[in-house]
Amino acid sequence: MNTPALSRSPLLQRIGSYLGYDLSPIETEPSERKKPASLVYDVDEVPPFFTALMLSVQHVFVLSVGWIFVAVFVTTATGSSHEAANVIRLSMIASGLATMLQALRRGPIGSGYLCPFASGPAYLAASIAVGRSAGLPAVFGLTTLSGLFEATLSRVVRRLRSLFPPEVTGLVVAMVGMELIAIGCPRFFGYTGSGNPMNGRATLVGITTLLAMLGPSVWGKGKIRLYPILLGLVAGFTSALLLGVLTWPQLQNSLSAPLFSVPHRQQIALSLVPGFILVFMVASLSSMLKTIGDITLCQKVNNTQWRRTDMRPVSGGILAGSICSTFSGLMGGMGQSTFSANVGLSMATGVTSRTVAYPTGLILIFLAFFPKLAAVFAGMPPPVMGAVLIYVACFMIVGGFQVVTSRMLDARKTFVVGIPLIFGLSVEIVPQIYQGLPPLVRPLFASSLAPATIMVVILNMLCRIGIARRQKLEITPGPDSTEAVFNFMEKQGAAWGMRQEVATKACYAIDEVITAIRHLPLQPRKVLIAAEFDEFNLKIDMDYEGPLLPLPETAPSADEVTGPLGELALAGFLIRQHADEVKLSSRDGHAHIHLHFEH
């Protein structure tokens, strides 16, 4: 169903343009988006209320992993579990607001997708380093500053599309999924480190939980496919109680929290530590790239005809997160990032409806005022949590590399993806090699995401040097011309990061032109081909000496095909089928054919 444009006055549009906002009329383009068969409810569809509520509960369980990061940061920095509880609850309010703002689809704020926010790993290393050195007020001050920095970037990110091609954003999404491995696998096996072996009973709980989630996802039909996390949690909590991984005293202790209380921060002051501003700016950049990657994946999941990242909703999504990171810092919470695991959950359940974001956000805010209920989520047994992380990491890693491989990759782009991937993974595999770094940059290597993010952005910019956006080929029509055309487009398509299907269509269209030229009464000796690419369009200009080709709008009949000029007519018709636009012109005895392909 078409949605009418949101009308705005010319004056409002001019004011918005001056402030950096795009307030031009917004229209949905249903013809450009096709719902994948794997989705039960896509971004524009509204599931029943009870279904949406149960899906929201699953999203909150996944988001509760972010509370671990808050607890690790605060207890490492201060050693106070009471302070950690307050920071968690204040961060939950910021996460709930950000999740709802993200789902907005009108105006400058929000991407219009179900892409929840939580206290993610992007800010963890920087928060721990600053908390240890300067205390929580400095963390909150720098979190506020980083939110403002991210808000500024959100206004210009649409003009920086070339810095964030699919291979960059896809790698960031995949790295987030890989980062979940280091968090999820130790918990899955009940491994606590310090030379202790894995716990067999915890491993059995993890396996039970994972199988309970895989079952409905792989073999489930109907409504049961929508609730894999809930089914896994029921199986996980039950098996944890039966096997003694979760004891009744532990469960009762978690539920001993008061039923209602207002969250508050104990340390009111904010402060800035100049030496750590760069560290937090890098964390903010990592968070922003993760947002770009997550929203790109949301766009791809909701559209089988996805071509490229639409930067307009990305800009709004970054702004939504930056507002709530600033708000979180002012209140006394941790920085906010889109939570990739929840995007993976949406892919697993087949429900990407934006309406699910609103009950999810409200539940997060509600739980912040009811510690007893929040304790149920926070008291999740480690192997159950590990199984959930492994489950959603599968979708993030594979989804990220699907985005990477949506473009053709040449040697340049192979290095752009491969080098950051290798050095990012080295942080998880051999972390000791980075222990001797100066204290100022050491927090950047506390997780795999930050170095991989920095390297992939820098390498992408460096490897763009020397790539000509216009290339020419001169060929002689003949039996070998087809191979020459395909080699030319294969090489340039990979160098330019072109989609494979666009390069293939261009190959066929050019080849049909050469075929048609060979059937002209006076066959030209040379054909000059000029290809130009700008990420949105591929333009092919062909020039030869001779008459214009006949390009019929309709397919030739069987009798016409078998006639003396049948192959020429058929080739002319196929040229129009392959290209999105065809223009013909002639001057001084030279024919000119312009082919245009949308990218």
SULPERA-V833365 format. One line per field, one symbol per residue. psi: psi as a letter, one per 40 degrees, with the letter a starting at -180 (. if undefined). burial: # if it has 9 or more other ideal C-beta (glycine too) atoms within 8 Angstrom, else .. A space follows every 10 residues. Layout:
# SULPERA-V833365
psi=???
burial=???
This chain:
# SULPERA-V833365
psi=hhhiihiiid ddddddddee igfihhiigd dehhhidehd hadeihiidd dddddddddd dddedddddd ddddddddeh dddddddddd dddddddddd ddeieiaehi eeiggiiiga ededdddddd dddeiddddd dddddddddd ddddeeddef ddefiddddd dddddddddd ddddddddef heafehiihd dddddddddd ddddcdddei iaddeefddd dddddddddd ddeedhiddd ddddeeiidh ihiihdhdii ihhdeedddd dddddddddd dddddddddd dehefhdihh eddddddddd dddddddddd dfaiihiihd ddddddddee hehddddddd ddddddddeg ddddddddeh iddddddddd dddddddddd ddddeeiiha dddddddddd dddddddddg ddeedeiidd eddefeiddd dddddddddd ddeehehheh iihhihhade dddddddddd dddddefihd dddddddddd dddddddeei dghidihhhh hhhfddihhh hhhihaiiih gidihiiddd deadfddddd ddddddddid hhiiihhfeh ihhhhhhh.
burial=.......#.. .##.###... #.#....... ..#.##..#. ###...#... ########## ########## ########.. ..######## ########## #####..### ########## ########## #..####### ########## #.######.. #.######## ########## ########## #.......#. ########## #######..# ...####### #######.## #.#.##...# #..##.#... ..#.#.#..# ###..##.## ########## ########## ###..#..#. #.######## ########## ########## ########## ########## ########## ########## ########## #######.## ####.##### .######.## #.######.. #..#...... ########## #######.## #.#...#... ..#.#.#... ##.###.### ########## .##.###### ########## ...#.##### ###.#.#### ####.#..#. ##...#...# #....##### ######.##. .#.#.#...# #######.#
